[in-house]
Amino acid sequence: MEIYQLKVFLEVARCLSFTEAADMLNLTQPAVSAKIKCLESELETPLFRRLGRRIELTQVGEYLLEEGPSLVDLEGRLVAEIEEIKQGKFSTLKIGCMPDALSNWLPSVLYEYRRVYPDVQTKCFQFDAIETLYRAIKTGEVDLGVSDLSFSAFDEILGLAIGSVHYSLVVSSSHQLAQRPWLSLKELTEQAWALPPEGVPGRIVLQKRMQELGLNLTDFAHVEIVDAASLMRTYLLQGHYLGFVSDFEFQMECEAGLLCRIPLEEFALGTPLFLLMAKRLGRALGLTGQVSERGSLGIEPVRQFVEMVQSQPGLTAGSTWRGQPSPGLAAQLSSAVGQEEINGAIAAKIPHFQAPSFLLRSGATHSTETICLTIGTQNRTIQTVTAGLIIQRLGLLEHFLPREGRYSGVQYRIQWADYSSGAPIVAGLEAQQIDIGVLGDYPLLLSAAADSTTPAAGTRLISFVASNSDGTGNDIIVPQHSTLDCIDDLAGRVIAVPFGSAAHGMVMRSLHHRHILNAVTLTSIDSASPQRSRRQSPAVDGYAYFAPFHEIARHRGQFRRLRHNNLDGLPTFHGVVIRSVLAEQYPEIAVSYLRALLAAQYWYATQPMATTLVSRWVNMDAGIVTKTLRSSTSDQADVVYLPETQLRTDWLEAHIHQLGQIAGQERLGQINLDRWMQPEFLERAIAAL
């Protein structure tokens, strides 16, 4: 098929007349008819149906009319580029994006590009709707596009992640909410909102997230749709409306103190920023992983721009780069993920929200299945908050749960069940009333032991959550006036413990190691709390607690630790188990939960407000939170627990070995670690970052 034949066809198709087309092309009618017949012969299909003197397009003809102009445009661009190359010039680089990126992201990037490549002509195109940007990339109207929406559903578009975009609430600095450091959408339903129209990325991001959380714009009392940034600014400054914007928008107003941004719980993570191009261009540049043919003429400016953005990440977000962590942040992320071998390249895979497709799907998808998930947590056990409380508050699980393929149309019902210790969670797992449990070391093993007696109630260990290598996560405390000095003084005494907890396991191991387990009476802490006076519980000489509760008791000045030398010498840790039946039936859900866990740990490790927010959520002193679980504001030398996800077989074996020697705990020695531990779920979650 020749381009000139295609041009003749397009003219006939537009006119639906051979005579008119011949006049427009300065050809005779027989010459036009001959070109069409030749084209139909090459394609081996008719393009027109003749109806007397009239003609109409066939189905193939209609397709060629729709897609043919792009080939004609491509020919024109190639000819122009070849002519420029012949004259010693470079081709023009054409970039398209939405107004926010064009105003705040692209200028500094293009300035640096032009500084390095002054001979390249650059053209910027602004698009007010994301669909028109898509069509411009597809047809070649622009070489590159910039967006924080996903184009992965379209085979003809290639997207390269080059940074992050964060969305937040924006209000006038005089607004009553301006001093709030953190808010949730659920707190703002009675406020007046000013939002962009459909098709704008911010609106798509907001509605997609609301769909995940079971919210709708109709839940807001008053919403105004505004079409321009200047009008949005007026609503915010004069009307005291709330806005939902990216960090590319209203930068000058925020720097001038007119507007201020407030983080939202539901948007705690950023979304990727993509550099978009037609996949055929990506193949020419060798970016698709396929062996490409020789690159097209005139693509050198595109190659230079892509290489510059990828090699100099500081260009992608102004003065603050969010696509690559600093060395200190990489180290924090390494600790959060729990893999010492993580290097800077792997640590750079920062958890993001998944970018929504620019074609927002309706939330009214017909449901074919409902999956109910009950998650047992210990929210006031601070070392576990990244596996429960933070995921719950930030709505992370709802975001990462699978919704494609076999999960298309699935409805999820998530129930969070909070407990003061691990024993009731173990019982709930065994009764198949809890699906995922967050537990300390000893209750983790108790949940594994059930597999040997009741396979249907068995669990699979899929991740650690936090760890303390010297075992000080559990402790024994006594009243300040007690005559007891060290753990060996406990013979003949009564110790209150939360049965089935990590502290219970520590007490049994420590007393057994000193050969005094049978000489010490263990009683339930439910009937003997350290918050009660000695008069109320005279038979109790001390208490075994897991962090942070022993620290809280000591902080109040009424209790002190027993002198000891690392108690039983074992590290302590917390982890996540999932019912084995659920893991086998829905493995993608296990991976999704761990993706939410990794995101929660990253947020806690890098968000300066994290410990303050957690302390408010659990009504606990912020200093206790900071000391219990390492965060960006913790004193590293004084912290009790480190975030940890990597499973440690040696630690588990050591616990099993010591506990298995204690009378009544023999069944723990029968745990099959190879069967119980399933690290592949965590590996898949990390790979999906």
Secondary structure as the mmCIF struct_conf table of DSSP 4:
data_model
#
loop_
_struct_conf.conf_type_id
_struct_conf.id
_struct_conf.beg_label_comp_id
_struct_conf.beg_label_asym_id
_struct_conf.beg_label_seq_id
_struct_conf.end_label_comp_id
_struct_conf.end_label_asym_id
_struct_conf.end_label_seq_id
HELX_RH_AL_P HELX_RH_AL_P1 ILE A 3 CYS A 15
TURN_TY1_P TURN_TY1_P1 LEU A 16 LEU A 16
HELX_RH_AL_P HELX_RH_AL_P2 PHE A 18 LEU A 25
TURN_TY1_P TURN_TY1_P2 ASN A 26 ASN A 26
HELX_RH_AL_P HELX_RH_AL_P3 GLN A 29 LEU A 43
TURN_TY1_P TURN_TY1_P3 GLU A 44 GLU A 44
BEND BEND1 THR A 45 THR A 45
BEND BEND2 LEU A 47 LEU A 47
STRN STRN1 PHE A 48 LEU A 51
TURN_TY1_P TURN_TY1_P4 GLY A 52 ARG A 53
STRN STRN2 ARG A 54 LEU A 57
HELX_RH_AL_P HELX_RH_AL_P4 GLN A 59 LYS A 86
TURN_TY1_P TURN_TY1_P5 GLN A 87 GLY A 88
HELX_LH_PP_P HELX_LH_PP_P1 PHE A 90 THR A 92
STRN STRN3 LEU A 93 CYS A 97
HELX_RH_AL_P HELX_RH_AL_P5 PRO A 99 ASN A 104
TURN_TY1_P TURN_TY1_P6 TRP A 105 TRP A 105
HELX_RH_AL_P HELX_RH_AL_P6 LEU A 106 VAL A 116
TURN_TY1_P TURN_TY1_P7 PRO A 118 ASP A 119
STRN STRN4 THR A 122 GLN A 126
BEND BEND3 ASP A 128 ALA A 129
HELX_RH_AL_P HELX_RH_AL_P7 ILE A 130 THR A 139
TURN_TY1_P TURN_TY1_P8 GLY A 140 GLY A 140
BEND BEND4 GLU A 141 ASP A 143
STRN STRN5 LEU A 144 SER A 147
BEND BEND5 ASP A 148 LEU A 149
STRN STRN6 SER A 150 SER A 150
TURN_TY1_P TURN_TY1_P9 SER A 152 ALA A 153
TURN_TY1_P TURN_TY1_P10 ASP A 155 GLU A 156
STRN STRN7 ILE A 157 VAL A 165
STRN STRN8 TYR A 167 SER A 172
TURN_TY1_P TURN_TY1_P11 SER A 173 SER A 174
BEND BEND6 HIS A 175 HIS A 175
TURN_TY1_P TURN_TY1_P12 GLN A 176 GLN A 179
BEND BEND7 PRO A 181 PRO A 181
STRN STRN9 LEU A 183 LEU A 183
HELX_RH_3T_P HELX_RH_3T_P1 LEU A 185 GLU A 187
TURN_TY1_P TURN_TY1_P13 THR A 189 GLU A 190
BEND BEND8 GLN A 191 GLN A 191
STRN STRN10 ALA A 192 LEU A 195
HELX_LH_PP_P HELX_LH_PP_P2 PRO A 196 PRO A 197
TURN_TY1_P TURN_TY1_P14 GLU A 198 GLY A 199
BEND BEND9 VAL A 200 VAL A 200
HELX_RH_AL_P HELX_RH_AL_P8 PRO A 201 GLU A 212
TURN_TY1_P TURN_TY1_P15 LEU A 213 GLY A 214
HELX_RH_3T_P HELX_RH_3T_P2 LEU A 217 ASP A 219
BEND BEND10 PHE A 220 ALA A 221
STRN STRN11 HIS A 222 ILE A 225
BEND BEND11 ALA A 228 ALA A 228
HELX_RH_AL_P HELX_RH_AL_P9 ALA A 229 GLN A 238
BEND BEND12 GLY A 239 GLY A 239
STRN STRN12 LEU A 242 SER A 246
TURN_TY1_P TURN_TY1_P16 ASP A 247 PHE A 250
HELX_RH_AL_P HELX_RH_AL_P10 GLN A 251 GLU A 255
TURN_TY1_P TURN_TY1_P17 ALA A 256 GLY A 257
BEND BEND13 LEU A 258 LEU A 258
STRN STRN13 LEU A 259 ILE A 262
STRN STRN14 LEU A 264 LEU A 264
HELX_RH_3T_P HELX_RH_3T_P3 GLU A 265 PHE A 267
BEND BEND14 LEU A 269 LEU A 269
STRN STRN15 THR A 271 ALA A 278
HELX_RH_AL_P HELX_RH_AL_P11 LYS A 279 LEU A 285
TURN_TY1_P TURN_TY1_P18 GLY A 286 GLY A 286
BEND BEND15 THR A 288 GLN A 290
BEND BEND16 ARG A 294 ARG A 294
HELX_LH_PP_P HELX_LH_PP_P3 GLY A 295 SER A 296
TURN_TY1_P TURN_TY1_P19 LEU A 297 GLY A 298
HELX_RH_AL_P HELX_RH_AL_P12 GLU A 300 SER A 311
HELX_RH_3T_P HELX_RH_3T_P4 PRO A 313 ALA A 317
TURN_TY1_P TURN_TY1_P20 GLY A 318 SER A 319
BEND BEND17 THR A 320 THR A 320
BEND BEND18 GLY A 323 GLN A 324
HELX_RH_AL_P HELX_RH_AL_P13 PRO A 327 VAL A 337
TURN_TY1_P TURN_TY1_P21 GLY A 338 GLY A 338
TURN_TY1_P TURN_TY1_P22 GLU A 340 GLU A 341
HELX_RH_AL_P HELX_RH_AL_P14 GLY A 344 ALA A 347
TURN_TY1_P TURN_TY1_P23 ALA A 348 ALA A 348
HELX_LH_PP_P HELX_LH_PP_P4 PHE A 353 PRO A 356
STRN STRN16 SER A 357 SER A 357
BEND BEND19 PHE A 358 LEU A 359
HELX_LH_PP_P HELX_LH_PP_P5 LEU A 360 SER A 362
BEND BEND20 GLY A 363 GLY A 363
HELX_LH_PP_P HELX_LH_PP_P6 THR A 365 SER A 367
STRN STRN17 GLU A 369 THR A 377
TURN_TY1_P TURN_TY1_P24 ASN A 379 ARG A 380
BEND BEND21 THR A 381 THR A 381
HELX_RH_3T_P HELX_RH_3T_P5 ILE A 382 ALA A 387
TURN_TY1_P TURN_TY1_P25 GLY A 388 GLY A 388
HELX_RH_AL_P HELX_RH_AL_P15 LEU A 389 LEU A 394
TURN_TY1_P TURN_TY1_P26 GLY A 395 GLY A 395
HELX_RH_AL_P HELX_RH_AL_P16 LEU A 396 PHE A 400
BEND BEND22 LEU A 401 LEU A 401
BEND BEND23 GLU A 404 GLU A 404
HELX_RH_3T_P HELX_RH_3T_P6 GLY A 405 TYR A 407
TURN_TY1_P TURN_TY1_P27 SER A 408 GLY A 409
STRN STRN18 VAL A 410 ASP A 418
BEND BEND24 SER A 420 GLY A 422
HELX_RH_AL_P HELX_RH_AL_P17 ALA A 423 GLU A 430
TURN_TY1_P TURN_TY1_P28 ALA A 431 GLN A 432
BEND BEND25 GLN A 433 GLN A 433
BEND BEND26 ASP A 435 ASP A 435
STRN STRN19 ILE A 436 GLY A 440
HELX_RH_AL_P HELX_RH_AL_P18 ASP A 441 THR A 453
HELX_RH_3T_P HELX_RH_3T_P7 PRO A 455 ALA A 457
STRN STRN20 THR A 459 ASN A 468
TURN_TY1_P TURN_TY1_P29 SER A 469 ASP A 470
BEND BEND27 GLY A 471 GLY A 471
TURN_TY1_P TURN_TY1_P30 THR A 472 GLY A 473
STRN STRN21 ASN A 474 PRO A 479
TURN_TY1_P TURN_TY1_P31 GLN A 480 HIS A 481
STRN STRN22 CYS A 486 CYS A 486
HELX_RH_3T_P HELX_RH_3T_P8 ILE A 487 LEU A 490
TURN_TY1_P TURN_TY1_P32 ALA A 491 GLY A 492
STRN STRN23 VAL A 494 VAL A 497
TURN_TY1_P TURN_TY1_P33 PHE A 499 GLY A 500
BEND BEND28 SER A 501 SER A 501
HELX_RH_AL_P HELX_RH_AL_P19 ALA A 502 HIS A 513
TURN_TY1_P TURN_TY1_P34 ARG A 514 HIS A 515
HELX_RH_3T_P HELX_RH_3T_P9 LEU A 517 ALA A 519
BEND BEND29 VAL A 520 VAL A 520
STRN STRN24 THR A 521 SER A 524
HELX_RH_3T_P HELX_RH_3T_P10 ILE A 525 SER A 527
BEND BEND30 ALA A 528 ALA A 528
TURN_TY1_P TURN_TY1_P35 PRO A 530 GLN A 531
BEND BEND31 ARG A 532 ARG A 532
TURN_TY1_P TURN_TY1_P36 ARG A 534 GLN A 536
TURN_TY1_P TURN_TY1_P37 PRO A 538 ALA A 539
STRN STRN25 GLY A 542 PHE A 546
TURN_TY1_P TURN_TY1_P38 ALA A 547 PRO A 548
HELX_RH_AL_P HELX_RH_AL_P20 PHE A 549 HIS A 555
TURN_TY1_P TURN_TY1_P39 ARG A 556 GLY A 557
BEND BEND32 GLN A 558 GLN A 558
STRN STRN26 PHE A 559 ARG A 561
HELX_LH_PP_P HELX_LH_PP_P7 LEU A 562 LEU A 562
STRN STRN27 ARG A 563 ARG A 563
BEND BEND33 ASN A 565 ASN A 566
TURN_TY1_P TURN_TY1_P40 LEU A 567 ASP A 568
BEND BEND34 GLY A 569 GLY A 569
STRN STRN28 THR A 572 ARG A 579
HELX_RH_AL_P HELX_RH_AL_P21 SER A 580 GLN A 585
HELX_RH_AL_P HELX_RH_AL_P22 PRO A 587 THR A 606
TURN_TY1_P TURN_TY1_P41 PRO A 608 MET A 609
HELX_RH_AL_P HELX_RH_AL_P23 ALA A 610 VAL A 618
TURN_TY1_P TURN_TY1_P42 ASN A 619 ASN A 619
HELX_RH_AL_P HELX_RH_AL_P24 ALA A 622 THR A 628
STRN STRN29 LEU A 629 LEU A 629
TURN_TY1_P TURN_TY1_P43 SER A 632 THR A 633
BEND BEND35 SER A 634 SER A 634
TURN_TY1_P TURN_TY1_P44 GLN A 636 ASP A 638
BEND BEND36 VAL A 640 VAL A 640
STRN STRN30 TYR A 641 TYR A 641
STRN STRN31 LEU A 642 PRO A 643
BEND BEND37 GLN A 646 GLN A 646
HELX_RH_AL_P HELX_RH_AL_P25 THR A 649 GLY A 660
TURN_TY1_P TURN_TY1_P45 GLN A 661 GLN A 661
BEND BEND38 ILE A 662 ILE A 662
TURN_TY1_P TURN_TY1_P46 ALA A 663 GLY A 664
HELX_RH_3T_P HELX_RH_3T_P11 GLU A 666 GLN A 670
HELX_RH_AL_P HELX_RH_AL_P26 LEU A 673 TRP A 676
STRN STRN32 MET A 677 MET A 677
TURN_TY1_P TURN_TY1_P47 PRO A 679 PRO A 679
HELX_RH_AL_P HELX_RH_AL_P27 GLU A 680 ALA A 687
TURN_TY1_P TURN_TY1_P48 ALA A 688 ALA A 688
#
